[in-house]
Each structure stands twice: as C-alpha cells, then as structure tokens.
C-alpha cells in the first residue's frame, strides 16, 4: 500500500512536470540503483539483510551550487545509518553498520529468522523556472510488527542551491491563513464536518488546533503537504496528503516571489 501511494505521488509529479515542455534549463542528472544482500532472503529459517537504494546524482555545470546542495542532501538521506549517529556517509559504512547489528541479533537469537530491510528512493517532483524539488521515500524493517516508512519533500532554489522555506514564498504572518486553507481541505478528505472535534475524531493535534507541518512540495497547481504515519494519527491511518491550490491562498503569496512567477507561467 505504501509503495502504491508513493507510485501515485511519482505519477502526479510526472504529470505536473510534463504540463509544459517549454521550460528552459532543465537540470542534468543520472539515476542509479543499488542493491545489497547479506544472508539468504529466500530462506525463512536463515534470514538476511537487504539494502535497496534508488537515487539520482546531479552533474550540471550550469548549477554548481544546486549540485552541491542537492547531492549533499541525497547523500545524507541515503547513508545516515539508523545504528550509528557518527561515521562516514558512504554506502560501505551504511552497509557495515546494518550488517553488524544484524549479526549481534543473530548471535543472541540464533534460531530466529531475522530479516532486516533498508529502502530509500528519491525522485524529481518539480523542475521548472527556478524551482527544483525532490520526493524522498524511506522504509526500515529491523523487526517488530511492521516496517517504518516515511515520505518527504525538499525544494531548492536552482540559482543559489539553497532549500526554499515557506517564509520565502508567503507574506509575513501567513501561518493562520495557510492553516485555515489546509484545515478546510483536511476535513473534506477525512469526511469531517467544519465543527467536528479533531481530537475526538482520532487525530493528534494539540489543543484540537489544526496546524500544517513543513513537509511541503512546490507543485504546479498548489502547495502539497504530507503528514507521515504516526505524525497526526495511528499507523493504520497511513499518510495524509493535502494540496492547497494557489487560487485558495492568493492573498498570502508574496508578490514578485517564486510562487507568483510560477502561477503566471
């Protein structure tokens, strides 16, 4: 189900990016897939470690700052080990830390069919005008009832290479208006009435007040926000995606800013 959701996100992103074929200066990149297996994943009795990475690397001479910033973010996302807070951000260091922990578990429970999995996937969501955005998907399983999965977005200024913040897109004191627009859509997709108590409906908003997070994508038609599992509701609720059309927040979009140019495009 989680992979289906991410596939739908990718399809949406492709549709968005393909709306215009006249965009100039698309970013050059290559895609790479890496898989590593330790043990025997075909045997329920032996168990294994499986690492799967799918990512891109920028190598565009036109956007040196963007190359450095995006490639650095990708490297950190791919190679930050869940078993070590320090160490080299390399595939070998990641692989060794996961396998070492797996071996320790097998030593303590030799008859247990332990299986570890570590999956990462990164795709391009937006490459238009001066905006370059990525979608991140991660999934870990190191034992327990189910894997832990998470999704994220990152938006970059193609010229400076810096990550774009909401405060750069919207006017000062934008939060209340943005949250109001987001809550309206949230209640619609969840089938909640305008006055229904969010906490009583099973959602984890402090003091029953809806607040958007900072996990957002600059899409063609609106700002897309994503809440991960366990962020605002139990695991079974899955992820929640809210897209706020630009037409709903024109009053808080900065004039002559990135979004105003994107809307006019």
Secondary structure, 3 states (H helix, E strand, C coil): CHHHHHHHHHHHHHHHHCCCCCCCCCCCEEEEEEEEEEEECCCCCCEEEEEEEEEEEECCCCCHHHHHHHHHHHHHHHHCCCCCCCCCCCHHHHHHHHHHHHHHHHHHCCCCCCEEEEEEEEEEEEEECCEEEEEEEEEEECCCCCCEEEEEEEEEECCCCCECCHHHHECCCCHHHHHHHHHHHHHHHHCCCCCCCCCCCCCCCHHHCCCCCCCEEECCCEEEEEECCCCCCCHHHCCEEEEEEHHHCHHHECCCCHHHHHHHC
